[in-house]
Amino acid sequence: MKKSYGILLAAAMAAALGMSAAAAETEALAETEAAATGTYLAEYPEEGLTVAIPASLWNTKGYFTPEACGALDDDHHVYGVVFMYFPMSEEEVSEAFYGEDATEEQYYEVLNSQIAPSFFLASELDPEETAKAYEEWDQGFYPMDFDHASVLGSSDGYTYYLVDLKKENLDEYTAALEKEYADEVASVQEQLHEVMKSATTCAPEDPLKDLIGDKIEFTLKDLDGNTVESKDLFAKNKVTMINCWGTWCGACMSEMDYLKELHEKVQESGGGIVGFAWEKTTEDAAYGKTKEFITENGIPYPNVRMPLEFVEQVNGFPTSLFVDQDGKVLGAPIVGANTPAYDSGFNRFLGLKDESTETETEAADGSQDKSAAPAAIQTGYDVNVKDADGPVAGVMIQFCDDSTCNMGTTDENGVAHFDLPSGKEYEIHILVAPDGYQEDETVYHPDENNQATIELKKAE
C-alpha cells in the first residue's frame, strides 16, 4: 500500500487538535469534566475505543492530545488512535499552526517535535499482519514495538492493542529534550498503560467498510435521458472504477485528463471507468453542460447521471470506488482526487504489477525525507447558515480544497461541521439551498476562527 498524505482519507499521524470553535468547546469540556471528576471520557467510535483520560494527562506542561486515525489499511481491517505529545504548551502549538504571524519554518519545527509514546489499534488481522499494516501506513515515522504490545482484549472479531514506540527511538527522542519534558513523556506513557486497562473496546463503526461487498444496482439515465442498467455498464469490464463527479467541482475537473488516460491504459487488462455525473439536480437541462464537456474533451468512457440514492451516500466529490462485473464493491471508497490510489486500485483488483518502486516519503537511497512527513493537522470548521429569522437547516454545503469538494448539510442549528486538515486554502459554496431561498453563488472562506457565516435570502 502506498500512503498519500494529501487526501482526505489519509490518516493524520502528526495531528493536533484544532482551535476552531468546535475544537475549543471540546477542549473546554475536557478541562471542565477533568477538573470536576478527575477524568474526561474520550470516545472514538470509528476506531472502537472509549477511554477515561485523567486530568493528570490533560494538564501536562507539554501538550498531550489523542487523535483518531481511522482505518490504516485499504481493506479497513486495522484502525488506530495515536496518543501525541508535544514538548511545549498547547498555546505554542496553536500559535505555530494557526497564528497569523506563524512561519512555515515554525510550523515544521513544531510538527517535527511531536512524539507518539503509544498507539491504540483495533485489528481483525493476526499480530504479524497487524504490525505489517501499521508499518506500511506509518512508513517509519513512529516505529512501534509490536514484540511487546499489550493486548487489551478481543471481541467482535477484533483484537485490541496498546503499542509503544520502540525504546531506542523513545530514548533518542527524550535525550534531546529538557529534563522536565523528558520525564513527562515517560509519565504519559506509563499513565496510558494504566488508564487503558479500563478502556472500553468494540468493533469500529465504519460506514465506508460497510459498503465493501455490497452490490451496486441502479436503473440510470445516460446524459441524453435514455434508460441504462448499471449491471450492463459493469459487465463490460472485469473491474470498473466508478467516478462520482460534477462540472461544478473543481477537484473533479482537475483529474479528468488523468482519468481519460487511465481508462485507455487499463482497458487491455479488463479495467475501465464509468462516470457518475451529478449537477446538483435531477433536471434534464442541467446535464447539457456535462455532455458538452465530455464531447469537447474526448472523454472515452461512459457517463450516466448519478442516482439520487447514491448522492445521499457520498460525502465528498470526487468519490471513486471499484466494483466487479456484478457490481460488487471491492474496496473502501476513495474520497478526493487521488490518482495514485486509482492506479493502485486497478493494480490490486486486476492482479497487475505495481510499477512504483519508491514510497512517497522514501528516497531511492533508502533515506527518510522528513520534509514529506504528514502535515495534515486536523481541525474543525463550522459553516453557519441563517436567514433573517434564524438558523436554516438542510442547506447542502460544498467545502473545497484543491483535491476534494467535501459535502455537508446544515443541522437544526444551521451548522455544517467539517473535520479537515488545517493549513489549506478552502472555498465554501452553497451547493443546494432549500426551496424558498434564492441561489447564492458567492464564494466564502473560513475566518481566522475557522468559522463562516452565510445569510440566505428568501425568494421573492
N, C-alpha and C positions, 0 to 999 in steps of 0.2 A: 504494500500500500504506500502511496506517495502522498505525503501530507502537503496540503495547500493552506498557507496561513492567511490568505487574503479573502476567504469566503466566509459567509455567514455561519455555515455548519461546522467550520473548523474550530475545535475546542481551543480555548484560550489558556494555554499553560501558564503564561505570565500575566495573570489577571488580577486586578484590584477592584474593589467595589467603587462604583462611580459616585459622583457628587450631585446627581440630579435630585430633584425634589423627592422623587420616589425612593431613591437610594438613601438620601439623608433621613427620610422618615423611617426607613428600615433600621438604619444605624442608630437613630434616637430610640427606637423601640427596643433594640437590643440593649442599649445602655440603661434604659429605664427598667426593663424587666430584670436585667442582671443585677442592678442596684437593689431592686425590691426583693428578688427571690434568690439571688446568687447565681442564677443560670439564665440562659436565653435558649429557647428551643429553635434550633436551626433545622429547617425542613427542606429536603431535596428530593421530591417525589420522582422526578425524572431520572434520578440516579439511585433511588431505592434507599435513602438514608434519612433518618431523623435523629438528631443528637442534641443533648442538652449541654451547651457550652458555658462553662463557669465564667464569672466576672473576672477572675484572675487571668483569663486568656484575652477577653475583650479589652482589659485595662492594662495591657503591657505597654512598656515605654516605646518599643518598636510597634509597628503596625501589623497586627495579626488579622487575617481575613480568609475564611473558607471561600472557595469558588467552584461552582458547578461546572463540569466539563462536558457533560452529555455523553454520547457514545464515542468510544475511542477507535472503533473499527468499522469497516464498511458494512458488515453484516449486523451491526448493533448487538454484539454478544457481550461487550465489555463496556462498563460505564464508570465514571470516576468523579470524585470530588477532591480537589487539591487544597491542602492547608498551607497558605502562603504566609511568609513573614518578611517584612522589610525592616532593616536596621535603622529606622528613623520614624518620626511621628507620622500619624495619619495626615496631619496638615501639610507636612513636607511632601508626602506622596501626592496629595491632591494638588498642591501648587505646581509640582513638576509636570503632572499630567494635564491639568486643566487651567493653570494660571495664565492670565493674559500676557505676562512677560516671560513665560517659560520658553526656553530654547530647546531645539532638537537635541543638543548635547546633554542638557539636564534630563530630558525625557529618557534617553537611553541609559544615562548613568543610573537613574533610579530604577529603571526597568531591569537592568543587569545586576542590581544589588540584591534582588529578592532571592529567597531560598524557599524550597518546598521541603520542610523537615519530614512530612508524612503525607501519604496519599491513601484515600479510600477507594476501593474497587469493588464493583459488583460484576461477577462474571459467570457466564454459562459454560465457559471453556475449562479444560483441565489446567492445573497450575502452570505447566510448561507453555501451553498455548496462550494463557492469560499474560504471562510475562512477555511473550513474543509480541502480542497485540499492543501492550503498553509500550514496549521498546520501539516498535515501528512508529507509533504515534508520537512518542517523545523525541525520538531521533537524537538521543544522547544529552539532552539539556539537563535532565534530572535523573541520573541513573539510580534506580531503586533496587534495594537489596531483597530480591524475591526468595533468596535462600533462607531468609529469616523472617518471612512475612507472618503476621499474626492472622489466624483465621478467626473471624468474628462469629461465624455460623453459616448455616446453609438452609435455604428454603426456596420453594417455588422454582426449583431447577437452577438457582444461583448460589454461588459461594461468595461470601463477603470477606474482604481482606483489609487490613491496615498494613501498609508497606512503608518502610522508612527509606530515606536517602541513604545510599551506601556510606559506611562510616568514613572511608578515606575521603570521600567528597565532602561530607559534613565537616570533617576536621580541617580540610583545606579551606573551606569557606570561613569557618569561625576563626581560624588563625589570623585572618586579615581584619577581623572586627575588633572594636573596642571591647574590653572585657565584659562590661555590663550587657552589651548586646549578645556577645558570645554565650554568656551564661543564660541569657533569656531564651536563645534558640534551643539550648538543651532542655530548659524548663518547659518550653512549649511542646517539644516532642514528648517529654515524659508525661505531661498532663494529658496530651491527646491519647496516649496509651491507656490512661486511667478512665477518661470520660467515654472512650469508645467501647469500653467493656459493657456499658449500659445503653449503648445506642440501639435504636430500633431499625431493623433492616427488612426490606421486602423487595419483590420484583420491581424493577424500574418501570415507571409509566412512560411509555414511548409510543406516541401515536404514529410516528414515521415507521417504526418497526412493525406496527400492526398492519401496515399496508403490504409488507412483504408476503408473497404467497397469495394475496387477493387477486381476483380476476377482474380486469377492467373490461367492461362490456357495455357499449352505448350504441344507440341509434343516433347518428350525427347528421349534420348538413355540411356539404362542402361549401366553398366560397361562392358558388353560383346558386346555392339553395337546394341542391339535389340531395336526396337521402343517401347516406352511406352507413354501412355497418362497420363498427370498429374491428370486428373479427376478420373482415375481409382485408382491412388495411394491414393488420398484424400478420396474417397468414402469408404475406408476400416475402417476409424475412424470417430468418432463424431467430434473430434478436432485433427488436425495434426500440429505438430511443424516442420517447415522446418528449417533445419540447414545447412547454407552455409559454406563450409569448404574446405580445401585442405591439402595434406600431407606436403606442403611447409610451412604451417602456424603453428608455434609452439603453439600459443594460442589455435588453433583448436584441435591440438593433445592432449593437456593437459587435455581437458574436455571429451575426448571420453569414458573413463571408467564410468564417471558420467552419460553421455547420455545413455550408454548401460543399466545401472541400472534404469534410469528414464523411458526409453521406456518400460521396463518389468513391472515397478511399475504401470504405468498409463494404461496399456493395459486392465485391468479388468474394468476400468471405461470408456472405449471408447476412450482413447487417444493413440497417437502414434507419432513416429518421422519418417521423411523422410529426408535423406541426399541429399543435392545438392552439389556434388563434382566438384571442378574446379582445374585443374592442369596447369593453365596459358596458355592453348592452347586447341583447339578442336580436335587435332590429336589423333587417336585411341591409339597409342602406349603409350602415356603419362599416360593412366589410368590403365596400368598394375600394377603400384606401388600402386595405390588406392585399386584395387581389392585384391592385396596381403595383404595389411594392414588389410582390413576388414575381410578377411578369417582368418588370424593369430590371430586376436584379438576377434573373435567371435561376431562381431557387428551384432545384430539381426534384425535391421530394414533395409528397402530397401534404396539403394543409387542409384542415377542416375547422369548423367552429367549435370551440371548446364547450363541452357540455356544462350547463349551469351547475349540475351536481358536483362537477369537478372543480369549478371555480370556487365553490364554497369550502373545498378542502385545501386549496393552495394558499400558503401564507406569504409567498413572495414570487416575483417574476424576474427572470425566467426560473421555472422549475422543470427539471428533466428527470425522467425515470425510465428504466429498462424493463421491457416485457418480452415474453417468449411468443411463439406463434399462436398460442391460445389466449394471449392477453394477460398471462400470469405475471405479477410484478416480481422481478428477480432481485432487487436490492432496494435499499432506502433511497428516497428521492434526493436529488441534488438541487439545492436551492441556491440560486445565483449563477452568474456567468462564470463557469469554472471549466475551461476547456481541457485541462489535464485530467479532470475526473471523467470527462466524456470518453477520452481515449482509453483511460484505464478501465472504464466500464465495458467498452466493446472488447478490449483485450481479454478481460476476465470472463465475460459471458459467452464469447465466441471461442475461447480457448486459444487466443493468439499470444504471441510472444510480446512482452513489454519491451519496447525498444529503448526506454530510458535507462541510462547507466549510472546516473547520479541522483541522489535525493536533492531536494531544493535547498537544503541547508548544509550540504557536504560537498566540498570541493573535490576535484579529481585526485588530489594527493591525499585525501582522507582527512584533511584538517577541517575543523568546525568553523563555519562562518558565523561568528556571533552577531554580526550586523543583521543576519536574517532571522534572529530569534523572534519568536512570536510577539507581536506588538499589538495584538487585538485586545486592548484593555476594555473590558465590558463595562458599560454604564447604562443608565436608564434614561430614556427620552419620553416626555409626555406631550401629546398634542391635545390641546383643549379646544373644543368646538362649541360655540354658543350662538344664539340669536339674540334679538332684543329682549326676549323673555327669560332666557336662561340657557342651561346646557342642552345640546342636541345629541340624541343617541342615534345610532345606526348610520353614521357617516363613514364611508369607506375611505381610508387614508392611504396614500402612497408615500412611503418614506424611503428615499432612494440614495444610494451611493453609486459609485461608478461600476459596480458589479451586480447589484441586486436592488430591485424595487420591492421592498418589504410591504406587506399588506396588513392593515389592522382596521378594526371597526370601533367607533366610539361606544362606550358603555352608557349606562343610565346617567352617569355623571358627566357625560360629554367628553370622556377621556379615552384616547387610544395610547397604549403604552408600548414602547419598543425597547428591548434589551439588546443593544448593539455595540460594536467596538467604538470607542472614542477616538479622537484624533483624525476623523474623516470629515469631509465636507458633505453634508446631507441636504437634499432638497425635499420639501414637503409639498404635496399636492392634494387637493380634494379630488378623489377619483370618481366617486359617485355620491351625490347628495340625496337625501330622502326627497320623496315627492313633496312639492310645495315650496321648494327652495330654488333660487337662481343658481346657475352654474357659476363656479368660481375658478378661473383659470390662473389665479395668482400663484407665483412660486414663493413659498415660505421657507424660512430657515430656523433651526433651533437657536435660542439665545444663549447667553453665557451660563444660564442655569439649566440648560438642556430642556427648555420649555418652548412651546409655540402656542400662541392663542389665535384662533381664527374665528371671525364673526361672520356667520352666514346671513344672507339677506333673503327674506321670504319673497316668493314670486308675486308679482303684482297682478 
